[in-house]
Amino acid sequence: MRDEKIRNGGLWIAGGGGILAAGNIFIPPLHPSLFPATIFVAAVAALLFLRMLFSRFYRDGIDLINLDMRGGDPWPGKRKKFFDPDWGLFGIRTGSPKLLWVRAILFLGAMPLALTQAWVGIAIVQLWWASLFVVMILSLMYGAIDTQSKHADGGLT
């Protein structure tokens, strides 16, 4: 499968970033690790984004995702529901089961952390959001691969 090692590594890094951010809320001696971890996770997000940006395969896959999500409707198409079985939070077209769970935890925790940043500290929020960006990019990559394979098999129009 395309870029499997890169995507698995990115998932571990995002999960580790989320765990480190959550751990920093309860274990203050971990605070010195926040800044280097945030820089590292943000760099991984940037590299994954550049990988998608400069890969014709992923760009074409994202174009196909756009067409599939619209489903023949004119732009912008019908809204997708949060719990849509294909494209929602746990949608089968946007990630492996591990990725879906990590993405759900990071996504659902992002806003409460942002609202409580005065108490937990901005550095924790930054690490959490950097980890969330990594899993969002991984979801786009997974969706592009899934959609490309479905179109190659003739399963979609």
TAPEPE-V120358 format. One record per residue. RES is the residue in one letter. OMEGA is omega in radians with two decimals (none if undefined). D_CENTER is the distance of its C-alpha to the mean C-alpha in whole Angstrom. Layout:
# TAPEPE-V120358
RES & OMEGA & D_CENTER
RES & OMEGA & D_CENTER
This chain:
# TAPEPE-V120358
M & -3.04 & 18
R & 3.06 & 17
D & -3.07 & 15
E & -3.13 & 15
K & 3.11 & 16
I & -3.12 & 13
R & 3.09 & 10
N & 3.09 & 12
G & 3.10 & 13
G & 3.11 & 9
L & 3.10 & 9
W & 3.14 & 12
I & 3.13 & 12
A & 3.10 & 9
G & 3.10 & 11
G & 3.08 & 14
G & 3.10 & 13
G & 3.12 & 12
I & 3.13 & 16
L & 3.11 & 17
A & 3.12 & 17
A & 3.12 & 18
G & 3.13 & 21
N & 3.09 & 22
I & -3.02 & 22
F & -3.08 & 25
I & -3.09 & 26
P & 3.13 & 27
P & 3.11 & 28
L & -3.06 & 25
H & 3.12 & 25
P & -3.13 & 26
S & -3.05 & 23
L & -3.06 & 20
F & 3.11 & 21
P & 3.13 & 21
A & 3.13 & 17
T & 3.11 & 16
I & -3.13 & 17
F & -3.11 & 16
V & 3.10 & 12
A & 3.09 & 12
A & 3.08 & 14
V & 3.10 & 12
A & 3.14 & 9
A & 3.14 & 12
L & 3.09 & 13
L & 3.10 & 10
F & 3.11 & 11
L & 3.08 & 14
R & 3.11 & 14
M & -3.07 & 13
L & -3.07 & 15
F & 3.10 & 18
S & 3.12 & 18
R & 3.14 & 20
F & -3.11 & 18
Y & 3.11 & 15
R & 3.08 & 16
D & 3.11 & 19
G & 3.12 & 16
I & 3.04 & 14
D & 3.11 & 18
L & 3.05 & 18
I & 3.13 & 15
N & 3.13 & 17
L & -3.13 & 20
D & -3.14 & 19
M & 3.09 & 18
R & 3.10 & 21
G & 3.12 & 23
G & 3.09 & 26
D & 3.05 & 26
P & -3.11 & 27
W & 0.04 & 24
P & 3.11 & 22
G & 3.14 & 23
K & 3.10 & 22
R & 3.05 & 20
K & 3.14 & 17
K & -3.11 & 18
F & -3.12 & 15
F & 3.09 & 16
D & -3.06 & 17
P & 3.12 & 17
D & -2.97 & 16
W & -3.09 & 13
G & -3.09 & 13
L & 3.09 & 11
F & -3.11 & 12
G & -3.06 & 13
I & -3.12 & 14
R & -3.02 & 13
T & 3.07 & 9
G & 3.03 & 9
S & 3.13 & 11
P & 3.11 & 13
K & 3.14 & 12
L & -3.13 & 8
L & 3.13 & 9
W & 3.12 & 11
V & 3.12 & 9
R & -3.13 & 6
A & -3.13 & 9
I & -3.13 & 11
L & -3.13 & 9
F & -3.10 & 9
L & 3.11 & 13
G & -3.05 & 14
A & -3.09 & 12
M & 3.08 & 15
P & 3.10 & 18
L & 3.13 & 17
A & -3.14 & 18
L & -3.13 & 21
T & -3.07 & 22
Q & 3.09 & 22
A & -3.13 & 25
W & -3.06 & 26
V & -3.13 & 23
G & -3.08 & 23
I & -3.11 & 21
A & 3.10 & 20
I & 3.14 & 18
V & 3.13 & 16
Q & 3.11 & 15
L & 3.13 & 14
W & -3.11 & 12
W & 3.07 & 10
A & 3.09 & 10
S & 3.10 & 8
L & 3.10 & 6
F & 3.12 & 5
V & -3.10 & 5
V & 3.07 & 2
M & 3.09 & 2
I & 3.09 & 4
L & 3.10 & 5
S & 3.07 & 5
L & 3.12 & 7
M & 3.14 & 9
Y & 3.13 & 10
G & 3.12 & 11
A & 3.12 & 13
I & -3.13 & 14
D & -3.11 & 15
T & 3.10 & 17
Q & -3.10 & 19
S & 3.11 & 20
K & 3.10 & 21
H & 3.13 & 23
A & 3.12 & 24
D & -3.13 & 26
G & -3.11 & 27
G & -3.14 & 25
L & 3.12 & 24
T & none & 26
